[in-house]
Amino acid sequence: MLPSVHRNDEGSYTCEIVKEVDPVFSTVDLQVDDYVPIINGDPIELPPLTDEEIVNFDIEITLNSSDSKGILFETKRINSGDFLAQPVDTIHHEAKISDHGTIIYEFDVGNGRQIVETTNPINPNEWNMVKIKNDKNQVTIQLNGETATIRQHSNPLPRLSLGVNRPVFIGGRHEPTSEADDFNGIIAQVLLSGQNVGLGEARIPPSVVKYNACASRNLCLNGAKCRNANNHQGFSCECSSKFHGEYCQWRSNSCHEENCNTGICLDNEESWQCVCPLGTSGLRCEEKIDIPQPLGFTSETSFLAVRKPVKFESIKMKLRPTADSDEHILMYFASEYGASTKQYASLSLIDQQVVLTVNKPNMEVQKVKSEPLGAGELIDVAVRQTGSALVMTVNGNQVSEIQTDTLKPGTEIFIGGLPPGLSSPDDVVEQSFQGCVYEIFINSEDIDLQNLSSSGDISSCEESNFDDDDDDDVIVATEKPEEETTTTTTEEPEPETTNTTTEEPTTGEPTEEPTEEPTTTEVPTTTTEEPMTTTTELPTTTTEEVYHFYETSRDSDPLEIEIPVETTTTTTEEPETAQILPTDSVEEGNDVSDEEDEIAHVSTVAPDTDDYSEGTLPPDSGEEVKVEDSCVDGVCPITTTDAANNICINSTCGMNGQCVPRNKTHYTCECKLYYDGPTCSLFKPIEHAARFDGDAFIELSSDEFPHLTSEKDEIVAFKFKTEQPNGVLLWQGQRPTVTQMEDYISVGIVNGHLHFSYELGGGAAHLISEDRVDDGKEHSVRFERKGREGQMKIDNYREINGRSTGILAMLNVDGNIFVGGVPEISKATGGLFSNNFVGCIADVELNGVKLDLMATAIDGKNVKPCDEWMHRKRWLYRRRMR
């Protein structure tokens, strides 16, 4: 019998039974739950607050009581100046349940006794959360997350006088005055100044007994372990690796040693499948896609889980099912998860009818249904709480109503299906809806598709599955304009004319005007009113070789901006809409040349950290840029001699930079390979150290790291430092043309820990560091692999060993090696990584050969020198000597 234990004492213990011959050892797992008290008039006693805590009073208490009376807590400070005088309260805090069920907070912080009260009463026999905060400015009280009551202090608080703080009494007063003060109920959690107080550490009177939530019913799902806990409901669930959630109701994102990232992993015995949330796709949900409109429910695992509201008021849906006669679920929520719930509501399609089902405790299941609907017909269904009844309408016609009080969801509101693994009562249809959903309103608000609890397998809606006769209904449902045909006709020639105009300066070749389109005469009007369409392509026009290593983007210019350019002669005024791009950073403490200082001074924009600089015409040039009026019949072509290019005549980009006009007053200097600075005059080679910004990478040939045999040691070593918790440091996999995820070797940071992983075909090896490495400090790392065996060493700590599963020992990869990042990282890594590295990498060695990153690289993007690891023999050292 243990006299006392604490939560931090739990774990595995080895017991020795001493015998005359040989001792016997036995292992025992000790589980220590939190103490949750049931109070019946006698309060429990917590230690006194500090002076700071009693002046800035902050308490959160969770309770469950059937009695609308009783003191929730009391604490005070008494004077101690005169030992012969009667003690007097100088500060007093107290809260109680009123006769009406509201919470009354009474306090005195030096300006006399005052009272604040919640607007609504507590919910009997349910968990209620009360938050009270009283600081030097105001007092706030809030019940169950509803609107808070706030009162400003009318007078400044007096200084804290000499005194002693008394204990905090929970569930009553230190000296009760009557039985009306007695609190009868459960106190599950107390937070003081934001810290959860272990109620088992309190002084507990004999009348208080322990509440055991886990003994009442199966609160935790899917085989999870229930633990009594000091939280908002008196218990917590410990889930297996296959599930997660407050009740372990959600399947996790991993199974079969595979990771579905933000998706749900389904374990199908010998195989696995990822159910991807809205906005993602791919084998492991690694690809980001646009959210489709309307929403297509096409899979048995299609569903939406909308965050639960405080109470259910209404739902309105517009949808179109596929033409089948199966039963499908449209909506479902319940008071709790699992098939044993006693209260739930659902909408279903059964026999071509919309069916509303409601079940309440101690009542028979109630159902109402609509008239039969046509196969594949557009359905507008609404359910609204009106007084003490739920009223359903279908296509504007009221069907019937069900008598019931307001429903309070304890689960999410599920739309179109249930998440895999979540069970429901027998009366609820579980088969997912098949068809298109055009709109969903809950409590009169359009649901936020970006803020769902979860979702799965929602695709674009295939309108071709429906009859052509109903197309007009679909247009109405999606609120498309009636003039859609006219709009399409007038917009058809615009892309052709725009492409002709913008491509002309790029190719330098004449472009034929379309002659078969009768609507081309309307194009000049469109071009004149929308000049941004023509102008936006000008900054990307170039006649020189494109350099990738320091470019902002290799395939497109994400920093491209749209700036209106007038089509008539301009004045010296700058357009108000002109946007200024950032310049190179001139970091404090770095050595820079006189030339760089001068240019930075002339520049009219503030420094930033991007690797291109912005300039303006020299202030003494006095030039006025004009745009020639060469419009013919209302059509104004853009040529390479327009005003946008004239600004480059006096640019300061130098011989190592290319001037790219942005508008008539601003241009960009794009530096050639290995050059940097405001005037592209700084030679900044990347030799052994490189800085990566999360959108950068260095690509090395696969020949630099061959994998010829499983009997030879393969070694990767480098040093790095970062403050970011996620990012890939090194990756080698298959070529981009290979869509199936196969063998790979990788080094990355995941949630602050270093991961060394490799896949040989039989199951990946994962070596993970014990300590975090995102501390901004320099770390030297070394990775070794021989066949299936792997080893990782970080700094001077002990090695971490691991091995891959299966029997295969050869690493079969033919893709190139990427350092610091990978293009399209989620897709390229099969969802194993979603972030590129941010920080510095230096002294990269492959099989003992130290690489010159600049000379060895075959491609790269946005890579910059890491100044703190730059060798002194470079320009930085010589500039200090000037």
N, C-alpha and C positions, 0 to 999 in steps of 0.2 A: 504494500500500500504506500503510495507516494504521498507525502504530507501536502505538497503544493507543487504545481507545475505552471509554466507559462507557455504562451504560444511559441516563443522562440526556443523552447525546450524540445519541440517535437522533432522526430527523425528516427533513424534506425539505431537500436542499441543491442549490443551483444551481452548476453547474460551467461555466467559460468555457474554450473551446478557442481559443487565440490563433492566428490565421492572418494572412497578409500582407494579405488583402483585408478581409473582414468577420469578426469573431469569431463563434463558434458557442456557443450556450448550451444546456445540457442539465440537466434536473432529475433528481436521484437521491434515492430514498427509502432512508435508512439504518436498518436494523433491528439492534438490539444485544440479544441474548439474555443471560440470566444464565449464569454459569459453574457447571455441575454436575460435580463431580470424581468420577472413578473412582480409588480409592486402592488401591494394591497394596503396602502395607508402609511406605511413606514418608509421614509426615503432612504436611498443609498447616499453615501457621503464621499465626495471627491475632494482632493487636496485644494487648498486656497489658491486663488489666482494671484498672479504677480501684480504689482502696482500698475504696470503698463496695461495689463489685461483687464483690470477692473475699471480703469479710466476709459480705455477704448474697448468696450465690451462687445464680444462677438461670439454668438452661440448658435448652433444648429442642432436640433433635437428631433428624432424620429420616434413616433409613438403610435400605438394601436389600442384604442379603448372603446368600450361600448357605453361608458358613463360620461355624460356631458357635464363634468365638474372635476375639480381637483387642481392642486398646485403642481405645475410642471417642474419648476426649479426656483431656488432662492439662494442668493448670496449677498453679503454685505461687508462693509468696512466700518469698524467702530473706533472711536477716538481712544487714545491711550496717553493723553497728556497729564491727566490727574488721576492717580491710582485710587484716590479716595472718593472720587465722583462716580456717579452712575454712568455706565457706558452708554454712549449715544451713537446712533447710526449716522455716519457722514456720507456714505454711498450705499445705495440699496438697489438691487435688481431682482424682479420677481415676475413670473408669468403663470397664468392659470387659465383653465377652460371655464368660460362663463356659462350661465344657465341656458343661453341660446346656442352654445356650441362654438362660439367664436373664441379666439385667443386674445386675452387682455394682457398687455405688458405694462407693468407699473414700475416706475424707476424714480430715483432721486440721486442726482449727481452733483448736488450742491445748490440747486436753484429751486428746491421744493419738489414735492411729489407730483408726477405727471403720468398720464395714461395714454397709450395708443392701442388700437384694436384692429384686428383683421376684418375685412369686409364680409367674408364668407365663413361659415362654420366648418368644423372638421367633418370628415366622413366617418361615421361610426363603423367599428369593426373592420376598418381598412387602415393601411399605413398612411400616416400624415407626416409631412415634413414642415417644421416651423423654423424660420430663419429670423434672427433678431440681431441687429447691429446698432450700436450706440457709440458714436465717436464725438469729437469736439464740435462738429458742425451740425449733425442731424441724427435722428433715430429712424430706423427702417425696420418694418416687420412684414413678413411675407409668409403665406401659407400655401403649400402644394404648388409652388411655381406660378401662382396667379398674380394679379396686379398687386404690387407692394404698397403699403401705407407708409408715407414719408412725412416727417415733421421736422422742421428746422428748429434749432435751439434759439430761443428769443434773446438769451443773454449769454455772454461768454462763460465758460466753465471756470469755477474758482480753482485756485491752486490746491494740490493735494495736501491735506493737513496730516499731521502725525497720527498714525493709527495702525490698526492690525486688520488684515483681511481674514474673514471667516471662511470655512469650507463651502464648497458648492454642494447644495443638497438637491438631488434629482428625485422627483416624484413626491415632493412634500416640503414642509418647512422644518427648520431646526426645532421650533417650538410651536406645534400646531395649536390653533385657537379653537377649532371645532371639527366635527367629523366632515363638514362640507369641504374642508381642506384636503381630505384624503383623495389621492389619485389611485385609481384602480385600472391597471392595464399593463401593457408591455412597453418598455423603452428599449429600442433596438440599437440606437446609435446616438452619441453625443459628441459634437465637435466644438472645441473651445479654441478660438483664434485660429481656426482652420485645421487644427490637429485632432485626429480621431482619438478619443480617450478610451482606453481599454476598460470597460465596465467591470471586468473581473478584478481589477486592481483597486476597486472602490471598497469602502467599508460597508459591508452588507449585513443588515439586521436579520434575525432568524426568520421573520415572517416572509422575507423575499425568497421566491423559488426560481429555479432555472427554467427558461422557456426553451423547448426543444422543437424547433420548426421541422427538422428533418424526420421526426418520428411520426408526423401526422399523415403525410401522403408523399407520393413520388413527385417532388418538386423539380428535380433535375432529370433531364431527358438523356436518352441514348447511353445509358449505363454510367452516367457521371456520378461522382461521389458528392454527397450533400454535406456541407459543413455549417454549423451554427456560427454566425458571424455578426459583428457589430457593424452593420451597414443599413441601407435604407429599407430592407425587408427582413432582416433577421437571419438570413442564411446566404450562402454562396455555393456555387457548383464548381467542382474541379473536373474539367473535361479531359477526355482522352485526346490523343493527337489528331484524331479524325474529325473532331467537332470543336466548336467554339461558340461564344455568346453567353449572355447572362445565365441562361438555363441550358447551355450546350445544345441549343436548338438548331444551330447552323452547321452544315458540313464545312470542314476547313478547306484551305486552298492546296493541300498537299496530300498525296496518296501514291503508293507504289514508288516512293522516293522521287516523285515528280512534283513540281511546283506550278500552280496555275496562276500565280501572281495575285491579282485582285478577284479571280474567279473562284468557282467551287469545283473541287476535284471529286469525281465520281469513281468509286472503286468497283470495277466490273470484273471481279475475280482475277482473270489473267491479264486484263487490260485496264486502262484508265481513260477518262474523258473530262475535259474542262468545260464547265458551264460559265460562259463569259458574261460579265455585267454589261449594262448598256454603255455604249461608246467604246467597246473593245472587241477585238476579234483575234484570231490566230490560234495555233495549236495550244499555246499556253496563255492565251489572252494577252499577248504581248503587244499587239498592234492597236494603235489608237485610231478610231474611226469616228465619223460624224454621227450624231444621234439622228436616226431616221424619223421622218414625218410623212405619213402617219406611221404608227408603230405596228410592226408585223409580228404576230404570235404564230410561229410556224413549227415549233418543236414541242415535244412532250415535256421539256424542261423550261418552257417560256414562262416568265412571271415577273411582276413588279412588286416590291415591298415598300409601301409608303410609310414614313415615320408616323407612329401613332399619335393622334391628337388627344387633348385632355378629355374630350367627349365627342361622340359622334352626333353630328347634326344633319348632314345630308351627303349624298353622292350623286353625281350626274355623269353618265358615260354615253358617248356616241361611238358605235362600233358596227362592224359588218362581219358576220361569221361566214366561213366557207360553207358551201351547200352540202352539208352532211347531216345526218340524223343522230349523231352521237351526243352524249351528255357532256357539257363543258362548264367549268366554273368561270364566273365573271368577277366575283368579289367575295372576300371572306375575312372576318376578324373575330376574335374571341377574347374572353376575359383572361385566358391563360393559354400557354402552348400545350400541345398534346391532345390525344384523343379523348381524354377523360374530362375535358373542360365542361362546365355546366352552363355556360352562357356563350352564345355565339350568334352571328348573323351571316347569311350568305345570299348571293345572287347567282343563279345558274341558268343555263339553257338546257331544258329537258323536253324532248318531243316537240321541238320548234316553239317552245313557250318559255317566257322569262319567269322564273320562279324565285320568290323571296321566302327565305326560311329564317325563323327566329326561334331560339331556344333559351328559356330562362329557368333558373333553379326551381325545382318543385312545381314545374308546369309542363304540360304536354308541348311537343314541337308544333309550332304554328307555321302554316304555309299559305301563300296566295300566289296565283299564277295568271299570266296574261292570256289573251286569245292566241290561237296558233298564228304564227308568222310565216311568211313566205321564205323559201329556201334562199339563203344569201341576201336577205333583205336588210337594208340599213335600219339599225335599231337605235332609238334615242330613249334610254331608260334612266329614270331618276327615282331615288328613295329619299324622303325627307321626314325628319322627326317633327311632328306637329302636335303640340300638347303631349298627351299620353299615348300617341299612336304613331306608327310608322306608315307613311302613305307612299305607295308605288305608282308611278305613271310610266306608260310605255307609248312612245310616239305621240305624246301630248294627251293621251287618254288615261284618266285615273282608273286603275285596275281595282284596287281594294286597299284595305288597311289592316294592320295588326296592332292590337292594344298592347303597349309595353312602355315602361318608363325609359328615360334616357339611357342609352347604352354607353358604357365606358370601356373602350378597347384596352385590353391588357397586352395585345400583340400589335404588330404592324397591320395595316390594312393591305391585304394581298389582292392584286389585280391580275386577272387572267390566268392564275395558276398558283400553286404552292411551291416553295423551295424544295429541292430534292432532300428527302429524309425527314421532312416535317409531316407528322401525321395529324389527322383531323377526325372529328366524330363520324360515325357511320352514315349519318344522314347527309353529310356534305359531299358533293361531287368533287372529286380530286383531279379529274382529267383536265389538262390545260386547255384554255380557249384557243381556237384556231381561226385566224382571220386578222382583220385590221381594226385598230383602235385609233379614233381620230381626236377625241378629247376626253379628259378625265378631270372632273372638279370634285373636291372633297371639302365639305363645309364652305361651299361657294367660292373656293379658291382653286385656281389651276395648279395642279401638282408640279412641284419643282423636280424635273427629271435629273437635275444635277445634284440633288440632295436626297436621294433615296437611301433607305437602309440597305437594300440589296436589290438585285435584279439578275435575270439570266436569259440568255438566248433570245434577245429581241433583235429582229432583222428588219430590213426594209419591207414595206407592204407591197405585195405583188397584186396590183389592180387587175392584171390580166386573168386572175382566177375568177373574176366575177363577170356576170353577163353584161354585154354592151348596153342593154336597155336601161341599166341602172346608173350609167356614168354620170348623168346629171345630178343624181343624189349625192354622189361622191364629191362632186365639185362644190355643192352646197355645204357638205359637211366640213370640207377643208377651207371654205370661205375663199375660193378662187374667184376672180372677177369674171363677170359675164363676157367682157370684151377680150377674153383670152385669145381668141383667134385673131382679132384685129391687132392686138399687141404683138403677137408673134410675127405677123406679117410685116409690121413696120420695123421690128427689131432685127429681122433676118439680115438685111444688107449691112447693118452697122458693124458687126465684127469683121466683115470682109474689108470695108473701107478703112477701119481702124488698123487692121493688120497691114494693109497696103501702105498706109501713111507711116506707121512706126517702123516697118521693115526697110523702108527706102534708104534712110541714112545708114543703116547697118550694112546693107549689102553693096550700096553704091550702084545698083543696077536699076534701070527703069522698071516699073511695075505696070502691067496692063490694067486699064480700067475695065470693070465689068460692063458688058454691053447688053446682056440679056435680061438684066433686072430692071424693070420699069420703075422701081421705087428708089433708085439711086439719086434721083433729083432731090429727095428729102434729106439726104445725108448732110449737106452743108449746114442746114439748120441744126441738126443734132450735134455736129462737130463744134459749131460756134457756141452753143449753149453749154456743152460739156467739154471744155478744153482739157480737163484733167485726164481724160482717157487718152488723149494724144501725147500730152506732156510727160506722163509718168514713165514712158519708155526711154526718154532722152538720157537720163543719168546712166543707164546701162549700156549706152552705145560706146563701142570701143573699136579701135582698129589695130590694137597691139595684141601681142600674145597674152593670154590669161595666165596669171601666176596663182598657184594654189596654196603655197606654204604659209603665207601670212594673210591670205585673203580673208575677208569677213565671211564669205560664203563661196563655195566652189560651184554650185549648180544654179543658185539664184541669189538675189540680193535682198536679204530680209530687212535691210535698213533703207530700202527704197521708199521714198516719200512722194506724196502727190502735192504739188504746189501749182496753183492756178497761174497761167501765163496769159496775159491779155493779147488779143489778136490785132490790136492797133498800136500806134506809136506810144511808147510809155513815157512817163515823166520820171524825174529823179526820185520820187517817193517810192519807198519799198512797199510792196503789197503786205497788208496786215496779216495775211495767212502764211507768210513765209516761215518755214520751220528751220531751225538751226541744229545741225548735227554736232555731236561731241567731238572733242579733239583728243590728241594723245595726252596722257597724264604726264605731268612733270613732278615726280615724287619728291617730296621734301627730303633733303639730305643726299640726293643723288648728284653726281657730277655731270653737268651738261655743258655744252660748248657755248661760246658767246653767240654764235649764230642761232642756236636753238633758243636761247633766252630772248634774242631780238625778235624772232618770228613769233614766239609765244606771246610777246608783248603786243605785237601788231594784231594778232588774232582777236576777233571780236567775240569769241565764245569762250565759255569756261572750260578748263581742262577736264577730261574724263579718262577712262581707262581703256577705251577701244583703240585698235591699232590702225587708225587712220586719222588724219588731221583735217580741220576745216579752216578755210581762210576766206578773206574778202579782198577786194581790190585795195591796193595801197591807198591810204586816206588822202595822199597828196596827188593822186592821179588826175582827179578832176574830170574823169571821163563820164559821159552819160551814155548808157547803153540804150540803143534804139532797136526796135524790131521793124524791119522793112515790111511795108504793106504790099505784098505780092499776091493778094487774093484775086482769083479769077472766078467770076460768076458765083461769088460767095464761098468758094473752096480755098482754104489757106494751107498750102503744103508747108511742112516743116523740113528745113534743110540743115545741113551741117554748118552753114554760115550764119545761122540765126543768132539772136542776142544771147541765148543760153550758152553758146560756145565762145562768144567774144570775151567773156570774163576770164578765160584761160590765157589771154594774150599776156597779161602781166602777173601770172600766177607765180607762186614761190615754191613750186613742187620740186624744182631742181632737175638735174639730169637723170636722177634715179627714181623719179616719180612721174606719174601720169595724171594730168589734170582732168577731172571729170566734172562738167558743170551740173549743178543742182537746180539753179534758176538764174535769174539775171544778176543776182547779188552774191550768190554763194557757190562755192565749188569744193570738191573733195580731192585730196592728194592720195592716190593709191600707189603705194610704194612697190617697187620691184622686189624680187626675191632677195631675202637676207638684209633688206634695208628698212629703216624705221625712223621715226622722229617727225616733227612738224614739216620739215623740208626734205624728208627722205634722204638725209645726208648721213645718218648714223648707220654704220655697218655693224649689225648685231647678229653674228652667227650663233647658231645653236650647235654646240659641239657635244658636250657631255651632260648638259643640264638643260631642261626645258620646263616651261610653265604652261599649264593647261587650264582653260577657263570653263570647262563643262561643255563646250562646243568645238573642241579641238582634238586632233589625233595625229599620230605619226604612223605611217604604214611602212613596214619593212618587208622585204622579200622573204618568202618561205625558205629560201636557200640559206638564210642566216641561222636557221634553227631546224636542221633536218632531223627526222625521226626514222632512222634506218634499221634499228634493231631494238628488241626489248631487253637485250642483255647489257646495254650500255647506259651509264649514268647520264641523265640530262639535267643541266643546272641552269637556273635563272637567278640572277642577283641584281639588286639595285637599291637605291635609297630614295626615300620620298618623305614628304610632309604635307599635311592637309588638315583642315578643320571641318571638312564636310563628311557626313556619316555614310555616304553612299557614293560609289563610283568604281568603274572598271579601270584597273591599272595595266593589265596585259591580257590580250585575247588572241587565240589562234583556233580557228575552226575550219569549216568548209568554205569553198568558194561561194560568192554571192548567188551563183546560178543554181546551187543545191538548196532546195526548199526543205528537205527533211533534216531535222536536227540529228546529227550523228556525233562522231568523236570530236572532242575539243579539249583544250587546256586553258585555264584562266586563273588570273589573280585579281581580286577586287576587294572592295570594302563594302560590307553590308551591315547596316545599323551600327556603324562604328567599329566593327571587328573585321580583321583581315581574313579573307577566305581564299584558300588555294584549292582548286577543284580541277579534276580531269575525268573524262569519260572515255573508256576504251571499248564500249559496246556491251558490257555486261552489267553496268550499274556504276554510277559516278562515285568518286571519292571526294569527300569534303573535309578539309582540314581547316579548323577555325581557331583563331587566337582567343586566349582567355581574356586578355585586357583589350581595351579600346585603343585604337591608333589614330583617331581623329582629334588629337590634342594639339595640333599645330607644331609638334616637335619632330625632329629628324629621326627617322627610323631606318635602319639598315636591315634588309631582308634577304633571305636566301632560300630557294626552293629546289628540291632535288626529286627526281623521279627515275626509278628503274623498274620497268615492267609495271606491275600493279602496285608496287610499294612507293609511297611518297613521304616526304619530310619537309617541314617548314620551320625555319629558325628566324626569330625576330630579335634584333639587337643581341644582347648577351643572355637572353632567357633560354631555358631548356627547349630542346627540339620538340615539335609536335609531329607525331607519326600517324599515318593512315594508309589505307589500301582500298582499291576499287574492288567491287564484287564481280562475280563471274569468273570465267577462265581465260578470257582474252587479255593479253598483256602488251599488244602493239598499239601505238597511237597512230591512227590513220587520219591525218589531216593534210589537206593540200592547199588550204587558204593561206593568205599572207598573215603576218604578225602585226597586230595593232597595239600601240603603246599610248596610254592616256585617254583612250576613247575609241569608239567604233562608229562609223556612219550607220544611221538607222539602227541604233543599238538594240532596241527591244526585238526587232525582227531578226537582226543578225545573230543575236545570242539566244534566240528561242525563248525570250522572256526571262532568262536568268539574271540579266541586268537591265535596268531602265535609266541609269544615269551614267554619264561620262565623268571622268575624274576632274577635280578642281584642286590645283596645287602644283607642287614641283616634283619632278622625277629626275634623278641624276645617276650617272655611273652605271648604266645598264650593261650587264654582262650576260651573254648567252654562251653556255658551255666554256666559260673562262675567257672569252674574248670580249674586251670592252669596246662598245660600239661608239663610233662617231655618228651621232644622231643626224647631223646635217648631211654628212657625206653618204651615209648608208640609206637614208630614207628614199623611197621611190614615190611617195606622195604624202600629203599632210594638209592640215587646215588649222588656221588660227593659233598656231604654236608660237610662243614668244620665249625670249631668253629668261632664265631664272636668275635675276641679278645677284641674289645672295650667294649663289653657287657658281658665279662666273669666275673664270681664271683671271688672275691679275695681269697676265700678259696681253689681255685685250685692251680696247680703247679706253675703258674705264680707268685703268691705271695710268695711262699716258696723259689723260686729261687732268688728273690731279697734279701732274708735274708741270702743267703749263703755267 
